[in-house]
Amino acid sequence: MAIPTKSQEESQGEYLAAMGADLGPVFFALYKEVVWLHAIWQEYRTIYGTTPEQLKIANHAAGFFFKIVQDELWDSVLLRIARITDSPRSAGRANLTIQAFPGLIADADLRLQIEELIRISLDKAEFAREHRHKRLAHRDLLHATDASSTLSGISRRYIEESLESLRNVMNRLDAHYRDSTVMYQEFITSTGAERLLHVLKRAENAAVAP
């Protein structure tokens, strides 16, 4: 997904025109959330999940710093997955979540399709919500103090599957209303982690050059 060339107002206007005054604003707000979630995950994978050489460059340059970055990016992804799949209401207030979509869709067949895709997405995101509740948004006392207290398993594969399920929800709506889909997983930037690693590698080579 390339860096947008349209203004935010122009893009939002297109979604409102295609999806209406109820669904359009909610979809556009979640679209931005899902884009940013994928961008963060891409930066994480660039440093920590592409090749051993990438991680070696980071650790050699500033191992402690990049360990903090690793943990914070990982937790940020979990929090965002949990937030995007939250209940549509909590404490009497509406939440920005994919679970709000069905109530904003007039077409009965489309609504059923979206409900099924959301059900799958909620299932794929359960691990993230558990970690959010017990370790991130709240610090569960039992989990923090009892060595035998464990959380459900977590892996990069789980995150990839969760992101795919979110894309399926978003793109089904985009395909229906705008006859298009978004390559959320292909966020393009020239100033991200890949650029940073390139600069660090050049600095490392210069330092050892005779």
Sine and cosine of phi, psi and omega as CSV:
sin_phi,cos_phi,sin_psi,cos_psi,sin_omega,cos_omega
0.00,0.00,0.88,-0.48,-0.04,-1.00
-0.97,0.26,0.34,-0.94,0.10,-1.00
-0.88,0.48,0.78,-0.63,-0.07,-1.00
-0.85,0.53,0.65,-0.76,0.07,-1.00
-0.99,-0.17,-0.31,0.95,0.05,-1.00
-1.00,0.08,0.42,-0.91,0.09,-1.00
-0.95,0.31,0.34,-0.94,0.02,-1.00
-0.87,0.49,-0.62,0.79,0.00,-1.00
-0.91,0.42,-0.63,0.77,0.03,-1.00
-0.91,0.41,-0.71,0.70,0.00,-1.00
-0.90,0.44,-0.69,0.72,0.01,-1.00
-0.89,0.46,-0.64,0.77,0.02,-1.00
-0.88,0.48,-0.61,0.80,0.03,-1.00
-0.91,0.40,-0.66,0.76,0.02,-1.00
-0.92,0.38,-0.64,0.76,0.03,-1.00
-0.90,0.44,-0.66,0.75,0.00,-1.00
-0.90,0.43,-0.61,0.79,-0.06,-1.00
-0.99,0.14,-0.59,0.81,-0.16,-0.99
-0.95,-0.31,-0.21,0.98,0.02,-1.00
0.99,-0.10,0.15,-0.99,-0.12,-0.99
-0.96,0.27,-0.32,0.95,0.00,-1.00
-1.00,-0.02,-0.83,0.55,-0.04,-1.00
-0.96,0.26,-0.61,0.79,-0.12,-0.99
-0.80,0.60,-0.80,0.61,-0.03,-1.00
-0.90,0.44,-0.61,0.79,0.00,-1.00
-0.92,0.38,-0.71,0.70,0.01,-1.00
-0.88,0.48,-0.71,0.70,-0.06,-1.00
-0.90,0.44,-0.64,0.77,0.03,-1.00
-0.89,0.45,-0.65,0.76,0.02,-1.00
-0.96,0.29,-0.55,0.84,0.09,-1.00
-0.82,0.57,-0.72,0.70,0.02,-1.00
-0.90,0.43,-0.63,0.78,0.03,-1.00
-0.90,0.44,-0.69,0.72,-0.04,-1.00
-0.94,0.34,-0.60,0.80,0.08,-1.00
-0.87,0.50,-0.75,0.66,-0.06,-1.00
-0.92,0.38,-0.59,0.80,0.07,-1.00
-0.86,0.51,-0.72,0.70,0.01,-1.00
-0.92,0.39,-0.58,0.82,0.02,-1.00
-0.90,0.44,-0.68,0.73,0.03,-1.00
-0.89,0.45,-0.70,0.71,-0.01,-1.00
-0.90,0.43,-0.60,0.80,0.04,-1.00
-0.90,0.44,-0.66,0.75,0.03,-1.00
-0.90,0.44,-0.63,0.77,0.05,-1.00
-0.87,0.49,-0.76,0.65,-0.05,-1.00
-0.90,0.43,-0.56,0.83,-0.01,-1.00
-0.86,0.50,-0.67,0.74,-0.04,-1.00
-1.00,0.07,-0.70,0.71,-0.23,-0.97
-0.94,-0.33,-0.11,0.99,-0.08,-1.00
-0.70,-0.72,0.28,0.96,-0.02,-1.00
-0.98,-0.18,-0.93,0.36,0.02,-1.00
-0.64,-0.76,0.45,-0.90,0.08,-1.00
-0.85,0.53,-0.50,0.87,-0.02,-1.00
-0.90,0.43,-0.63,0.78,0.01,-1.00
-0.88,0.48,-0.73,0.69,-0.01,-1.00
-0.92,0.40,-0.59,0.81,0.02,-1.00
-0.88,0.48,-0.66,0.75,0.02,-1.00
-0.88,0.48,-0.72,0.70,-0.02,-1.00
-0.90,0.44,-0.73,0.68,-0.03,-1.00
-0.91,0.42,-0.60,0.80,0.00,-1.00
-0.93,0.36,-0.57,0.82,-0.04,-1.00
-0.97,0.25,-0.72,0.69,-0.07,-1.00
-0.27,-0.96,0.97,0.26,-0.12,-0.99
-0.84,0.55,-0.70,0.71,-0.04,-1.00
-0.91,0.42,-0.70,0.71,0.01,-1.00
-0.87,0.49,-0.72,0.70,-0.04,-1.00
-0.95,0.30,-0.37,0.93,0.14,-0.99
-0.93,0.37,-0.67,0.74,0.08,-1.00
-0.88,0.47,-0.72,0.70,0.02,-1.00
-0.85,0.52,-0.69,0.73,0.00,-1.00
-0.86,0.52,-0.76,0.65,-0.04,-1.00
-0.91,0.42,-0.65,0.76,-0.05,-1.00
-0.95,0.30,-0.62,0.78,0.06,-1.00
-0.91,0.42,-0.67,0.74,0.02,-1.00
-0.86,0.51,-0.76,0.65,-0.02,-1.00
-0.92,0.39,-0.56,0.83,0.04,-1.00
-0.89,0.45,-0.64,0.77,0.04,-1.00
-0.90,0.44,-0.70,0.72,0.02,-1.00
-0.88,0.47,-0.71,0.70,0.00,-1.00
-0.88,0.48,-0.66,0.75,-0.04,-1.00
-0.94,0.34,-0.64,0.77,0.08,-1.00
-0.87,0.49,-0.72,0.69,0.01,-1.00
-0.88,0.47,-0.67,0.74,-0.05,-1.00
-0.92,0.38,-0.67,0.74,-0.04,-1.00
-0.93,0.37,-0.41,0.91,-0.02,-1.00
-0.96,-0.26,0.26,0.97,-0.03,-1.00
-0.90,0.44,0.16,-0.99,0.15,-0.99
-0.89,0.46,0.55,-0.83,-0.01,-1.00
-0.91,0.41,-0.31,0.95,0.05,-1.00
-0.62,-0.78,0.59,-0.80,0.11,-0.99
-0.50,-0.87,0.67,-0.75,-0.03,-1.00
0.80,0.60,0.56,0.83,0.05,-1.00
0.98,0.20,0.11,0.99,-0.04,-1.00
-0.87,-0.49,0.56,-0.83,0.01,-1.00
-0.97,0.25,0.61,-0.80,0.03,-1.00
-0.93,-0.37,0.48,-0.88,0.12,-0.99
-0.99,0.12,0.97,-0.23,-0.11,-0.99
-0.44,-0.90,0.43,-0.90,0.03,-1.00
-0.89,0.46,-0.36,0.93,0.01,-1.00
-0.94,0.35,-0.16,0.99,0.07,-1.00
-0.99,0.15,-0.31,0.95,-0.11,-0.99
-0.86,0.51,-0.77,0.64,-0.11,-0.99
-0.81,0.59,-0.65,0.76,-0.02,-1.00
-0.94,0.35,-0.14,0.99,-0.02,-1.00
-0.95,-0.32,0.07,1.00,-0.06,-1.00
-0.95,-0.30,0.85,-0.53,-0.03,-1.00
-0.99,0.15,-0.59,0.81,-0.04,-1.00
-0.93,0.38,0.89,-0.46,-0.11,-0.99
-0.91,0.42,-0.67,0.74,-0.02,-1.00
-0.91,0.42,-0.70,0.71,0.03,-1.00
-0.89,0.45,-0.65,0.76,0.00,-1.00
-0.86,0.51,-0.67,0.74,0.03,-1.00
-0.90,0.44,-0.65,0.76,0.02,-1.00
-0.89,0.45,-0.70,0.71,-0.02,-1.00
-0.92,0.39,-0.63,0.77,0.03,-1.00
-0.87,0.50,-0.63,0.77,0.02,-1.00
-0.94,0.35,-0.67,0.74,0.03,-1.00
-0.91,0.42,-0.60,0.80,0.05,-1.00
-0.92,0.39,-0.65,0.76,0.03,-1.00
-0.85,0.53,-0.70,0.72,0.03,-1.00
-0.89,0.45,-0.68,0.73,-0.02,-1.00
-0.90,0.43,-0.64,0.77,0.04,-1.00
-0.89,0.45,-0.65,0.76,0.03,-1.00
-0.90,0.44,-0.67,0.75,-0.01,-1.00
-0.94,0.33,-0.35,0.94,-0.05,-1.00
-0.99,-0.15,0.01,1.00,-0.09,-1.00
-0.85,0.52,-0.64,0.77,0.00,-1.00
-0.87,0.49,-0.63,0.78,-0.03,-1.00
-0.94,0.35,-0.64,0.77,0.01,-1.00
-0.92,0.40,-0.59,0.81,0.04,-1.00
-0.90,0.44,-0.70,0.72,0.02,-1.00
-0.92,0.39,-0.58,0.82,0.04,-1.00
-0.89,0.45,-0.72,0.69,-0.08,-1.00
-0.93,0.36,-0.62,0.79,-0.15,-0.99
-0.98,-0.22,-0.28,0.96,-0.11,-0.99
-0.76,-0.65,-0.48,0.88,-0.14,-0.99
-0.96,-0.27,-0.94,0.35,0.01,-1.00
-0.93,0.38,-0.54,0.84,0.06,-1.00
-0.75,-0.67,0.47,-0.88,0.04,-1.00
-0.95,-0.33,0.99,-0.11,-0.03,-1.00
-0.88,0.48,0.83,-0.56,-0.09,-1.00
-0.89,0.46,-0.71,0.71,-0.02,-1.00
-0.89,0.46,-0.70,0.71,0.00,-1.00
-0.91,0.42,-0.58,0.81,-0.05,-1.00
-0.96,0.28,-0.49,0.87,-0.13,-0.99
-0.94,-0.34,-0.26,0.96,-0.04,-1.00
-0.95,-0.32,0.92,-0.40,-0.06,-1.00
-0.89,0.45,-0.39,0.92,-0.02,-1.00
-0.99,0.10,-0.15,0.99,0.01,-1.00
-0.99,0.13,0.86,-0.51,-0.06,-1.00
-0.83,-0.56,0.38,-0.92,0.09,-1.00
-0.97,-0.23,0.25,-0.97,0.01,-1.00
-0.89,0.45,0.36,-0.93,-0.03,-1.00
-0.89,0.46,0.40,-0.91,-0.03,-1.00
-0.55,-0.83,0.61,-0.79,-0.04,-1.00
-0.37,-0.93,0.22,-0.98,0.07,-1.00
-0.90,0.44,-0.55,0.83,0.02,-1.00
-0.89,0.45,-0.65,0.76,0.04,-1.00
-0.87,0.49,-0.67,0.74,0.01,-1.00
-0.91,0.41,-0.69,0.73,0.01,-1.00
-0.87,0.49,-0.67,0.75,0.00,-1.00
-0.92,0.38,-0.61,0.79,0.03,-1.00
-0.92,0.40,-0.68,0.73,0.02,-1.00
-0.90,0.44,-0.64,0.77,0.03,-1.00
-0.88,0.47,-0.66,0.75,0.00,-1.00
-0.91,0.41,-0.57,0.82,0.07,-1.00
-0.92,0.38,-0.66,0.75,0.04,-1.00
-0.87,0.50,-0.62,0.78,-0.01,-1.00
-0.89,0.46,-0.63,0.77,0.04,-1.00
-0.91,0.42,-0.79,0.62,-0.07,-1.00
-0.89,0.45,-0.70,0.71,-0.08,-1.00
-0.96,0.27,-0.43,0.90,0.08,-1.00
-0.91,0.42,-0.66,0.75,0.04,-1.00
-0.93,0.36,-0.68,0.73,0.01,-1.00
-0.88,0.48,-0.67,0.74,-0.01,-1.00
-0.90,0.43,-0.63,0.78,-0.03,-1.00
-0.94,0.34,-0.74,0.68,-0.12,-0.99
-1.00,0.01,-0.48,0.88,-0.11,-0.99
-0.82,-0.57,0.01,1.00,0.01,-1.00
0.81,0.58,0.67,0.74,0.00,-1.00
-0.46,-0.89,0.27,-0.96,0.11,-0.99
-0.71,-0.71,0.23,-0.97,-0.06,-1.00
-0.87,-0.50,0.72,-0.69,0.08,-1.00
-1.00,0.07,0.96,0.29,-0.03,-1.00
-0.83,0.56,-0.57,0.82,-0.10,-1.00
-0.98,0.21,-0.02,1.00,-0.01,-1.00
-0.88,-0.48,0.88,0.48,0.02,-1.00
-0.97,0.23,0.81,-0.58,-0.09,-1.00
-0.95,-0.30,0.82,-0.57,0.09,-1.00
-0.53,-0.85,0.54,-0.84,0.02,-1.00
-0.98,-0.18,0.03,1.00,-0.08,-1.00
-0.80,-0.60,0.47,0.88,-0.03,-1.00
-0.99,-0.15,-0.44,-0.90,-0.09,-1.00
-0.89,0.45,-0.59,0.81,0.00,-1.00
-0.88,0.47,-0.66,0.75,0.04,-1.00
-0.91,0.42,-0.67,0.74,0.01,-1.00
-0.87,0.49,-0.71,0.70,0.00,-1.00
-0.90,0.43,-0.58,0.82,0.05,-1.00
-0.90,0.45,-0.69,0.73,0.02,-1.00
-0.90,0.43,-0.68,0.73,0.01,-1.00
-0.90,0.44,-0.64,0.77,0.02,-1.00
-0.90,0.43,-0.67,0.74,0.03,-1.00
-0.89,0.45,-0.65,0.76,0.02,-1.00
-0.91,0.42,-0.64,0.77,0.02,-1.00
-0.90,0.43,-0.69,0.73,0.00,-1.00
-0.91,0.42,-0.62,0.78,0.00,-1.00
-0.92,0.39,-0.57,0.82,-0.03,-1.00
-0.93,0.37,-0.51,0.86,-0.06,-1.00
-0.99,-0.15,-0.07,1.00,-0.02,-1.00
-0.93,0.38,0.62,-0.78,0.01,-1.00
-0.93,0.38,0.00,0.00,0.00,0.00
